[in-house]
Amino acid sequence: MERKDIIKKIEKLRGTKVITYVTSDRQGPVNARVAPDMIPIISNQLRKIGKTEKIDLVLYSAGGDTMVPWRLVSMIREFCNHFSVVILYKAHSAATMISLGADEIVMSDMSELSPIDPSTANIFNPGDPQNPQSKIQISVEDVMSYFDLAKNKFGIKSDEELTKIFNKFVESSPSIHPLALGNVNRTHNLIKILAKRLLKSHKQPLKEDEVEKIIEFLTEKLYSHQYYIGRKEAREDLGIKTVVEADQKLSEVMTELYDSYAKETAMIESWNPEIEIGEGNQMQKKEYKIAYVESVAIQNYYSMIMELKRVQQNIAQQTPQGVINIPQEQIVWRAVEQGWK
């Protein structure tokens, strides 16, 4: 069955117009994240649909740019009176934020949300000892937990002692620049502001105390970015009243759609360059579809074309006679073309 026929099934069951947004989280270099480049793509889909009563955004993503959700949600709301998110399986981090902006979050037994505490990376972050060209990402929640440990677990309250704790943190190896910590604090505050705006954008806004409880859980109280939240916990423990359960028939169609995307992106398979280049091949070019924005009317996907080559590289090895270079066959790869189609 073609994917647009599965989308039609969801539209019929839900009485809505459907746009899908899927980003592959396949291990390796061929994956995608929530990113601002999909805004024009979804805008085109929305203009094709036109203003309508209800729009469902069918979502699968492991997260990405946390600045995108508010822009996306506010744009979709211009085209409908009732906005829902249907979570195929994962809606983590930035995708959780998108979900918070919906009047209705439709979840099957497989659907999951996550905390929205991001990791930050900027020029002031410490360098990665394993890769000098890269910076180590700093988890916002790790920084907050460090000072929580000092104040609430060890009872350190005086300004003098807290200053020593701060200095110890900054002087760690690799060192952390104070402006990197400033960026962490700014990002933490911004995430809370954006989450509040998203929750208050509903047609039936939540009460202030309900909003604060949800934000506190998702930014501070779950303690791990890998803590995944099912529909029962989201509604009963976190108080996200917009969560509704997909019935059995809808759940089956959601799984059918997820399976279609998973198969086309091979997202449940690890990326192995030996397999990708093919036995006996010295060079191979392959196209990978790593993100999708689709409706009944228009099918868009983000394509990445990778070039893989077998090369001989000298690998330094320690021997009793000293360090020697031993030629070994390696597979190198690079993206030669990518973009939305």
N, C-alpha and C positions, 0 to 999 in steps of 0.2 A: 504494500500500500504506500502511495506517495505521502510525503509528510504533510502536504497541504490538505490532504483528505483527513489526516488525524487532527489537524488544526480545526477543520470544519466540524469534526465530532465534538471538540471542546466548545466551539461556538454554539452548537445546537444544544448541548447539555446545559450550558451556562446562560444562554440568551445574551451573549456579548459579542463584541468584535475582539479578536485576539491578535496580539503581536508577541512573538517569541524573542527572547534575548538570552543567548546561550554562549558562554565562554568556556572553552575546553581547559581543564586543569590536568592534562596529561603530563606525566613526569618527563623531564627533559626540556629541550629548547623549543618545542613546538606546542605552546599553550598561549592562552590569552587571559587578560584581566579586564575588569570594568574600566573603561577608558573614555575620555571625552570625544574620541573620534567617532563614536557611534551616535552622537547627538544628531548630526545631519541625516544619518541613515534612518533613525527612528522618526525624525521630523518628516521625512519624505513619506514614510509609511502612514503617519498620522494624517497628512494632507490627502493621501490617497483614500483613506477611510472617511475623512471628513468628520464633522461634529456629530457625535452619537451619544446615546444615553449611557452606555456602559462599555468600558474597555478593560480587558484583562491583559496584563503583561505576564506572560509565562516565562519563568525565570530559572536559570541554572548558572551559578557562578561561585567560584571560591573567593571572590573579592576583588579589590583593586583600588582605584583612585577614590578616596572618600569625598572629594569635592564634586563628584559627578551626580550622586543621588538627588540632591536638592534640585539641580538643573533639570534632570530627567523627569522627576515627579511633577515639578511645576509646569513643564512643557506638556506632559500628558494630560494634566488636569484642564488645560485650555480646550481640550477636544472632547471632554465627557463630563457628565454629572456624577458618575460613580466609577471610581478607579479601584481595581483589584489586582493583586499579585497572586499568581498561581505558582507555587514552588514545586518544581519537578522532583528535586532531591536536595541539592546544596544551594543555600542562599546565605553565604558567609560574609562577614565583615561589611564591605560596601554594599553587597547585595542585601544584607540584613537591613541596612539603612534605607535602601530603596523600598523594602517591604514595610518598614515603619511608616512610610508616607502613604500607604494604601488605605482606603476605607475598609478593605477586607483582605485578609491574608489566608488564602486557601491552601491547606496543608493535608497531604496524605500521611499515612503512617511512616513513609520513608522521608518526608520533607524535614529539613532542619535549618535552624538559624544559628548564629554564633555571636559571641561578644563583638563589640565594635571598637575596641581599643586597637589603634593602628601601630605599626612600626614606622619610624621616621628615618629618612636618609637625606642628609644634605652635606654640603662641603665641609662642615665643621665636625662631622662624625669621625670617630677614630678609623684609621686605615685598617684594612684586612690583612693580617700577617701572611695569609695564604695567597692573597691576590692583591699586590700593591696598587693596582689600578682601581680597586673597589673600596667602598666604605662599608663598615659594619653597621647594619641597621640597629636602631635602638628601639626596643619595645617601650611604649608609653607606660604600660601597666607594670613592667619590670622596674622602672624608675620610681613610680608611685609606691610600689610594694617595698622597695628598699627603704624609703623614708618611713613608711608605715611600720616596718620591722623595727626600726630604731626607736620610734616614738611610742608605739602601742604594745610592742612585744617586749622590748628591753627597758621601757619606761624612761627613755632619755627625753627630757623636757626643756632643760636650760638652753638658752641661746648659744652659750659658749660650746656646749657639747654638740649641739646640732650643727654648729659651724664646723667643728672637727669632722663630723660625719660627712658633711658636704665636701670638705676638702679631700677627705679620703676617697670619696667617689670620683672627684675631678682628677685626682692624681693617680688613679689606677693605671694599670698597664694592659692594653694600650690606653693612653690618656684620653679623657673625654673633655672636649672644649666646653667652657661654660655656655657659649652660644648654642651648642648642640642641645644642652639641657633647656635653654630658653625655647628652642624650637619644639622640644617635647612638650613643655608646658603650654605653649601656644596651640599646638595640635590637639592636646587633650581638651583644652577649653573650647576650641572650635568644634570638635566632634560633639560635645555636649550641646552646644548651641544649635548645630545642624540637626541633631536628633530631636531636639525640642521643636524646632520649626516643622520638621517632617510630621511629628506626632500631632501637632496642632493644625496641620493642613487638612485634616479630615473634615468631611461634611458634618459629622457629629463629633466635635472635638472632645478629647478626654479631659477629665478634671486635672487641675494642676498637680495634686498629690499623686495621681495615677501616672502622669507623665514623668514626674521626678523619680518615682519608684522604678519604672522601666529603664530610665536612663542610668540610674545608679547601678542596677543589676548588670546592664550590658557594658558599662564602662569601668566598673570597679569591683563588683562583688563576685564575679565568676572566676577571677584570678587566672584564667588560662584562655588564650586565644583559640586553643584546640578543644574547648568545651562546647559541645554541640547540643542544641536545644530542640527537642521534639515538640509537637503541637500541644500535647497535654501540659507539659511544663511551661511552655510559652504562655498559655492562657491562664492556667490555675496558679502557678507560682510567680511568674513575672508580671501577671496582670495585663497581658496584651489582649484586650477584649475583642480586637478585630480579627483574631484567629478563628477560622471556621474549619470544620473537618470536611474533607472531600468524601463523598459517599463511595461505595464500592465501585460503581460503574465509572465515575469520574476518575477514581484512583487508578483503575485499570488503563484508561486512556492516557493519563499522565505518564504511567510507566511505559506504555507503548511509545509515546513521544520521546521520553528519555532514552529508551533503548535505541531508537532511530538515530538520535544525535550521538550517543555513545559509540555506536557501530561506525558511523561515518568519520568520527574524529579519532577512533581507537583510544579514547581517553582512559579506559581501564587497563591499557597495556603500557608497560614501561618502554621508553624509547631507547632502542639499542642500535648504535651506529653500524654494527656488523650486520645486523638483520636489514637495516634500512638501505645500505649500499648494495647488498646482494652478493652472494658468493661468486667469486671470480671477477667481479666488476672493479675496475680501477677508478671509475668516476660514475656518479649517478646524480640526476636531478629529480627531486620529488616535490609534488605539491601537497601541502597540508592545509585543510580547512579547519581553522581554529576558533572561529566565532561566527555566530549566526544572528541575523535579525530577519524574521520571516513572518509573513501573514498569508492569507489565502491569495491576495493579489500580487505580492512582490516577495521574491526570495533573494536576500542578500547574504553574502558570507565573506569573511576575512580570510584571504589566502596568503600563505607563506610558501615561497619556493626555495628549497634548500639545495645547495650543491655539496655533495660529499665526495671526498677524494682520499685515496690511499697514498700516503707519503712515507718516506724514510726520515726519521728524526733521530738525532743522537741523544741518548739517555745517559746521564751521568750516573755511574755506579762506583761504590767504594770497593776496592780490592786490597789485598795485602801489599800490593805494589803501589797503591795510591788510587786516586780517582781516574777512571778511564771512561771514555765515551763509547757506548755500544749502540750501533744502529739498530733501530727497531721499527717495524711497520706500525704506523698509526693511521687512524681515520680522522681527518679534520673536516669541518663543515662550516658553512656560512650561508646566511640568508641573501639571496641574489635579487629577490623581488617580493614585495608584500604590500597588501592594501585591500580595501573593500571592493567587492565586485557585485 
